[in-house]
Amino acid sequence: MSNETIRIVFMGTPDFAVATLKTLVDAKYNIVGVITAPDKPAGRGRKLNESAVKKYAQSEGLTILQPTNLKAESFLEELKALDANLQIIVAFRMLPEVVWSMPKHGTFNLHASLLPNYRGAAPIHWAIINGETKTGVTTFFIDEKIDTGAMILQDEIAIEVDETVGTLHDKLMDIGSALVLKTVKLIEDDSVETTIQPKTEDLKTAYKLNKDNCKIDWTLPIKDVYNKIRGLNPFPSAWSFLNNGNETLSVKIFKVEMETETHHLEIGTLVRDKNELKVAVNDGFIKIQEIQLPGKRKMDVKSLLNGYHFEENAKLL
């Protein structure tokens, strides 16, 4: 096979997927179609928002399909008409078998973890939240379950002690793009060797993030609180209730530091002066550096302290 004979349908939606699509385009692969999410209303004006992948695909003049139903006969006919012999998935949604089994050389996915650990929707976040010191990316052929198919290639990366999901996302996006390119070349050369994912009882899962599991539990050990906040910074962000006098606000917390020391304050108590704001936790304090109040923009803590009045007994709950 050669670059001229391989015909790729690419499926993806967010920025993470754009990097891979761009890598394939730059490598002169024949992208015969791009499948991405339908445009969605966003913002106060409810203006239709196009996915990052759609915007890039438009700039390259690529054929774009935006199905609402992946099993719809009209979509399946359009997909078949593209005559792809390989499909590549990066940050898309679960595919029905009629779609992933369509191309001659199969459908492979890029997943942002070292499978079989962290299967699921938020692998980058949970690796940091759980205090992992390494993670990576995996390419694998799709099967009927989520993130369980035969693995093709993996690449590993260290997680720094102050890593956030934002910085790790960008690193994995880059090494993931390179891994997809290597995977395509193996398929092109008909030299792919796969590894079946091992079945173990203690696998870690990348659960979908929601309001409940993004709330900070200040009673956890200091390292766990720190990992939770950096594992959600900057998106979707960790949050907490701020009890300040007669009002209780929902606040988002972004950049923090740990200060390990012994104290006898109640968990959640706020310690502050004109320059810093700290939260009492087990074994020390979480020092807040960036925070966002309801209806306000994210700000550094000095700006907050200059313009917001804390009552004497203010606490984070």
ZAMARGU-4260 file (C-alpha; in steps of 0.2 Angstrom, whole numbers, plus 5000, padded with zeros to 4 digits):
<rodrens>
0) 5000/5000/5000 | 5006/5018/4998 | 5000/5035/5003 | 4990/5037/4987 | 4980/5021/4990
5) 4975/5022/5008 | 4958/5031/5010 | 4955/5038/5027 | 4938/5043/5035 | 4943/5053/5051
10) 4930/5055/5065 | 4933/5068/5079 | 4926/5083/5087 | 4937/5094/5099 | 4954/5102/5098
15) 4962/5086/5104 | 4957/5078/5088 | 4962/5093/5077 | 4980/5090/5080 | 4979/5072/5073
20) 4969/5077/5058 | 4982/5091/5054 | 4996/5078/5056 | 4988/5066/5043 | 4984/5081/5031
25) 5002/5087/5033 | 5009/5069/5029 | 4999/5070/5013 | 4987/5056/5017 | 4971/5055/5007
30) 4957/5061/5019 | 4941/5056/5010 | 4929/5062/5023 | 4928/5070/5041 | 4914/5065/5053
35) 4911/5077/5067 | 4897/5082/5079 | 4882/5092/5073 | 4883/5111/5076 | 4876/5116/5093
40) 4868/5132/5099 | 4880/5140/5112 | 4880/5157/5122 | 4867/5169/5126 | 4863/5172/5108
45) 4861/5153/5105 | 4872/5155/5089 | 4877/5139/5081 | 4894/5133/5087 | 4905/5122/5075
50) 4916/5109/5082 | 4935/5112/5081 | 4937/5098/5069 | 4924/5105/5057 | 4932/5122/5057
55) 4949/5114/5053 | 4942/5102/5040 | 4933/5117/5031 | 4950/5127/5030 | 4957/5112/5021
60) 4942/5109/5010 | 4938/5092/5016 | 4922/5083/5014 | 4912/5084/5031 | 4897/5074/5037
65) 4888/5079/5053 | 4876/5064/5057 | 4864/5065/5072 | 4861/5046/5071 | 4875/5035/5066
70) 4864/5021/5062 | 4853/5031/5050 | 4852/5024/5032 | 4856/5041/5024 | 4872/5043/5034
75) 4877/5025/5031 | 4875/5027/5012 | 4885/5043/5013 | 4899/5035/5023 | 4899/5020/5011
80) 4900/5031/4996 | 4917/5039/5003 | 4924/5022/4999 | 4937/5023/5014 | 4948/5008/5018
85) 4953/5014/5035 | 4944/5024/5048 | 4953/5034/5062 | 4943/5040/5078 | 4950/5053/5090
90) 4938/5060/5104 | 4922/5055/5095 | 4907/5045/5101 | 4904/5026/5102 | 4901/5019/5085
95) 4889/5005/5080 | 4896/4990/5072 | 4889/4994/5055 | 4901/5009/5055 | 4917/5002/5063
100) 4917/4986/5053 | 4914/4995/5037 | 4932/4998/5030 | 4944/4985/5024 | 4958/4989/5035
105) 4947/4992/5051 | 4944/5006/5062 | 4956/5012/5075 | 4955/5024/5090 | 4967/5035/5099
110) 4964/5034/5118 | 4973/5046/5130 | 4978/5033/5143 | 4989/5017/5144 | 4975/5005/5141
115) 4968/4994/5149 | 4968/5007/5163 | 4957/5023/5162 | 4945/5017/5149 | 4931/5030/5147
120) 4927/5048/5144 | 4940/5057/5155 | 4956/5048/5155 | 4968/5063/5156 | 4958/5070/5171
125) 4957/5054/5181 | 4976/5050/5179 | 4980/5067/5188 | 4966/5066/5201 | 4972/5048/5206
130) 4989/5054/5208 | 4997/5044/5194 | 5015/5048/5190 | 5014/5042/5172 | 5001/5040/5158
135) 5001/5039/5139 | 4992/5036/5123 | 4986/5020/5115 | 4980/5016/5098 | 4968/5001/5096
140) 4956/4993/5084 | 4938/4996/5089 | 4927/4982/5094 | 4909/4981/5102 | 4913/4988/5119
145) 4921/5004/5125 | 4940/5005/5124 | 4942/4986/5125 | 4949/4982/5107 | 4966/4975/5103
150) 4980/4987/5106 | 4992/4992/5092 | 5004/5005/5099 | 5007/5014/5115 | 5018/5029/5120
155) 5021/5034/5138 | 5024/5050/5147 | 5028/5056/5164 | 5015/5066/5174 | 5024/5081/5183
160) 5020/5084/5201 | 5012/5101/5197 | 5004/5095/5180 | 4987/5101/5176 | 4974/5093/5165
165) 4977/5108/5153 | 4996/5105/5151 | 4994/5086/5151 | 4981/5087/5138 | 4992/5097/5126
170) 5007/5085/5129 | 4996/5069/5125 | 4988/5078/5110 | 5006/5080/5102 | 5012/5062/5106
175) 4995/5055/5101 | 4996/5063/5084 | 5013/5055/5081 | 5007/5038/5087 | 4992/5039/5075
180) 5004/5043/5061 | 5015/5028/5066 | 5000/5017/5067 | 4994/5022/5049 | 5011/5018/5042
185) 5010/5000/5050 | 4993/4997/5042 | 5000/5004/5026 | 5015/4992/5026 | 5003/4978/5032
190) 5015/4975/5047 | 5003/4978/5062 | 5004/4967/5077 | 4991/4969/5090 | 4990/4964/5109
195) 4974/4959/5117 | 4971/4970/5132 | 4974/4960/5148 | 4959/4956/5159 | 4962/4961/5177
200) 4951/4965/5192 | 4959/4981/5198 | 4957/4992/5183 | 4955/5010/5185 | 4941/5019/5176
205) 4940/5036/5168 | 4922/5040/5173 | 4912/5054/5165 | 4914/5070/5174 | 4899/5078/5182
210) 4895/5091/5195 | 4895/5079/5209 | 4912/5071/5205 | 4920/5089/5202 | 4916/5095/5219
215) 4930/5096/5231 | 4930/5086/5247 | 4940/5096/5259 | 4941/5082/5272 | 4952/5071/5261
220) 4971/5071/5263 | 4980/5086/5257 | 4988/5077/5242 | 4971/5071/5236 | 4963/5088/5237
225) 4978/5095/5228 | 4977/5082/5214 | 4958/5084/5212 | 4960/5103/5209 | 4974/5101/5197
230) 4966/5087/5188 | 4951/5098/5184 | 4961/5114/5180 | 4957/5123/5168 | 4942/5112/5162
235) 4929/5108/5168 | 4936/5115/5185 | 4934/5110/5203 | 4921/5119/5213 | 4916/5121/5231
240) 4903/5130/5241 | 4909/5146/5249 | 4899/5150/5265 | 4902/5168/5269 | 4891/5176/5282
245) 4873/5175/5276 | 4877/5169/5258 | 4883/5153/5251 | 4891/5154/5234 | 4897/5141/5222
250) 4915/5145/5217 | 4927/5137/5205 | 4945/5134/5210 | 4959/5133/5198 | 4978/5135/5202
255) 4983/5130/5220 | 4998/5125/5230 | 5000/5114/5245 | 5007/5119/5262 | 5010/5104/5273
260) 5010/5109/5292 | 5001/5105/5308 | 4986/5115/5313 | 4971/5114/5324 | 4959/5123/5313
265) 4942/5116/5307 | 4943/5109/5290 | 4937/5121/5277 | 4942/5137/5287 | 4949/5151/5277
270) 4965/5159/5282 | 4969/5176/5274 | 4978/5192/5273 | 4980/5205/5260 | 4990/5194/5249
275) 4985/5176/5251 | 4970/5165/5254 | 4972/5147/5262 | 4960/5133/5266 | 4963/5122/5281
280) 4964/5104/5276 | 4971/5088/5284 | 4990/5089/5286 | 4991/5108/5281 | 4983/5121/5269
285) 4978/5122/5251 | 4984/5139/5245 | 4972/5146/5232 | 4980/5156/5218 | 4966/5157/5205
290) 4947/5157/5209 | 4931/5162/5200 | 4915/5169/5209 | 4898/5166/5201 | 4895/5178/5186
295) 4913/5184/5187 | 4929/5180/5177 | 4943/5169/5184 | 4955/5180/5194 | 4971/5179/5204
300) 4968/5178/5223 | 4976/5196/5225 | 4962/5203/5214 | 4949/5194/5224 | 4956/5200/5241
305) 4956/5218/5235 | 4938/5218/5230 | 4928/5205/5240 | 4924/5205/5258 | 4926/5189/5268
310) 4917/5188/5285 | 4927/5182/5300 | 4919/5164/5300 | 4920/5162/5281 | 4922/5143/5276
315) 4923/5132/5260 | 4911/5118/5262
</rodrens>
